[in-house]
Structure formats: structure tokens, C-alpha cells
Amino acid sequence: MRTTLKNAVPKEQVTAGLSVVRETVTGVIADIRERGDAAVREYSERFDKWSPGAFRLSPEQTEKIVNEVPQQVIDDIRFVQDQVRNFAEHQLASMGEFEIETLPGVRLGQKHIPVQAVGAYIPGGRYPLTASAHMTIVTAKTAGVPRVVACTPPIRGEIPSATVAAAHLAGADEIWLLGGVQAVASMAIGTDTMKPVNLIAGPGNGYVAEAKRQLFGQIGIDLSAGPTEILVLADADADPYTAAVDLLSQAEHGPDSPAILITTSEALARKVIAHVEAILPDMPTKDFAGPAWRDHGQVIVVDGIDELYELADEFASEHVEVLTAAPRLALERMTQYGALFLGEGTCVSYGDKVIGTNHVLPTRGAARYTGGLWVGKYLKTVTYQEVTEPDSSVLLGRLCGRAARVELFEGHARSGDLRAAKFGGDALPWATEGSGYEGTGV
């Protein structure tokens, strides 16, 4: 049995504005395809009030900006990037390349090739989101990507110095002060001043996510990420104040960020609601957190721990924070989530900012079919084949001929027949005159 103490607005109301976003993004992308840099500049002026002489920072400008950032901020950026790099390096080490011999002289192999050019979108606009630079750029560089283009918008008309420093220290090869759809489209399509990339990674608002969706196919994308979600799972022993603080930590991402509590205790649920309502009025980011909690916050009480995990999997949330007596049970019981945060000693904010796992994670139920951004996203896992033993080529050639003709693929069959003839003396009744293979043998 489930009891809902607080519900979100109907889904129909949430999706009502998506058609407007879709149409706007379609128009911007089409305009940038046609007019290139001129259109990019117009949209930057319109949306960000930003029209510098050049959107790309020179090495000298970058160095000057980085030198203005307080040393403690630089030290913290380096520390966090070390954590992200360390985790990504372990991920990379877990990805094996191999070559096996399946038949005499038949060698099959797998290798990983880095994507050659990646665009890293670092959100901004209102706040400097340095962590997104760590997650997208450090991970790409760990994978061996040779060219990483970082795009981030100005903040209220000012250069986001800490974000620029983070992008630079992460290893970005190009840093552009450019945001929104115009940044994503420029990276994907290319302009006179920006060469296109092969893949774009990084979170963003609804317009950025829609731009990535529309451009997918022309370029690769990491995943559709946004708006941020948090799902807190709590039992009767959890601290309701901790649950309330952590719910609001993610609600401040934006007015459309779902913050959901599932608990086995109605008493705890009511305390959490009371704490949230008490904290919100004095919260500096209440202009985002308030509407997010009002419109997208949910509080659900379930009968027991089994139902708690069952319902949690139905949500397939981006972030799942487990505040229960046995938090590691979630590793056994759950299969649909972006990332788990186990126990009171950790929190979603650690994942967002400092702990080292990647914070670009699936939202809107995408956790049902994908995980988050990781070093493997920047690698193309490819295969190769080699046959050096004639008898094996004959065996495969005869098999290929039979198998292809079952599917009525005569051209495929003849490729197999030819190897069987070349290395085994088989007849080629279909061979053309003068080929050297006509008749009953080679």
C-alpha cells in the first residue's frame, strides 16, 4: 500500500512546454546551418547579452583569467580533478583489448580508439558550474581524446573565471565563451571559426538537451541529461533533517528538478516536509528550489522495505540516496538508477562536486536503458579480423556461400566462393571468362 503525502504536478502540465522548446531549437539550428557565425553571434547577444570580439579565448586570455582565480579555488579544482581522473583511469583499465585465434590462422581482435574530437558543454548562465568541466573534459582526456572543445556561457555578462580555470586545468584544447543551443549547434555543425566535433557531452537546460537530441546522428552524444533528479529512500531510523537538506540540494538546480522521498515511515515523511518548508524561505537559491519542490516534489509512504525498493526502481531516478539501516542492500535490490549514494556519510552533492564518479547521469527514466557518462563513452570499441591459414579460409568460404544463399545474398556468397576456389580449388560456375577461375577448378 502506498500513501502519497505530496504529489507533483500532472505530467501533462510538465510536457506542455516541450513543443515550444522543440520548435525554438529547430529554428536556431536551421539558422546556424544557413548563416553560421553571424547567427551564432545574434543568438549569443539575444540569449546571453554576450558579443565579444571572439568567442574563443586565446592562450594569453586564458592564462590571465586563470591567474586571477584565488589559489584555494585552484587547489580545490586540482584535487577534485585528481579524483575524477583516478576513477576514470580505473574504468579505462577495466576495458580490455584482446586478440584470439578461433580457428587455425583465424585471428579476431578488439581494440579501443578514442573519439578524435569532443565537445564539452559546461552549463552556466547563473552560476559557475566548474564540476561539469571536470566530468566531461578530464574523462575525455583520460580516454585519449586529442581535441576537446569546451563551451560555457558568460554569467550575467561576466567571464566565469573559475569555470575557465577548471576547463583549462582539465586539459581543454579550446575554450569558448558560448552557451545554449548556439554552442551545441556550433560544435556539431561547425562554422567558419569553429571546426565541428564528433561527440558532445555534458548536461544543460531543456534547450541544450533538446539541441543534443536533434543533432544526434550527425554527431554522437553522451546521453540526454536534465533536469536533475533526486530520489531519497529512508526508513524510520533516518534523520529527517538530513533528508530535507539533501532533497533541496538538488532542487536548487532548477525549477523543474524533481525531488522525491520514498519512506517506510509516515512520521518521518511529515517531519521531512516540515523541515523543507522551514528551510526554503531563507535558502539563497529558493527561486529555483522553491518552484522545484512545489511543482515536482513528491513524498510517498510505503508499507515496507520491499515495496520501497520496488517503487524506487519504477522511478529509475538519476540520483538515489539511500538513508536506511542497511543501505548496501540497494546494490542487491535495485537495477534502475543513474547512481547510488549509500548511507548518511555520503550525499548526492558529493557526486556532483567532489568524490570522483561522473555526475553526468541519465534522467527522465533513461536509467532503464543506460548508465551515465564514463571513460568508455569517449572510446570506439572496434574489431578486426585476419585469416592467414588457407584451409580455414576454404572452410569459411564454403560456409559463407551456403549461409548467404539462404538469405538470397548472391554477392556475399560469391565472395566466400572465391576464397574457397582460390585456396581450395573449388569450382566457380559463375566466374566470367578470362577471370582465371571459370570452369570446374582453379
Order of alpha helices (4+ residues) and beta strands (2+ residues): beta-alpha-alpha-alpha-alpha-alpha-beta-beta-beta-alpha-alpha-beta-alpha-beta-alpha-beta-alpha-beta-beta-alpha-beta-alpha-alpha-beta-alpha-beta-alpha-beta-alpha-beta-alpha-alpha
